[in-house]
Amino acid sequence: MIRLHSERIDHLRRRRGLSQGELAIKAGLHPTHLSKVLADAKRGMPARLTLTNLDGLCRALHMPPSRLLVYWP
């Protein structure tokens, strides 16, 4: 299973001085959707993002996908 590393995303977001809503908009996501995706990730649930949305999140945070995803056997 692959899931988002929500703590790393929150850390990177704060370092860039972005609110969660601002990050969502920069990534091309609806703020409510990003909030739900990150809440699910914190509970260990798989990421529910399309590759396009993951790409937007990576671009907004200036990070490759490998830094935002965690493999969980």
HUMOZI-V244932 format. One line per field, one symbol per residue. phi: phi as a letter, one per 40 degrees, with the letter a starting at -180 (. if undefined). burial: b if it has 24 or more other ideal C-beta (glycine too) atoms within 12 Angstrom, else e. Layout:
# HUMOZI-V244932
phi->???
burial->???
This chain:
# HUMOZI-V244932
phi->.bbcccccccccccccgbcccccdcccgbcdcccdccccccccgcccbbccccccccccccfbcdccbbbcbc
burial->eebbbbebbbebbeeeebebeebbebbebeeebbeebbeebeeeeebebeeebbebbbebbebebeebbeeee
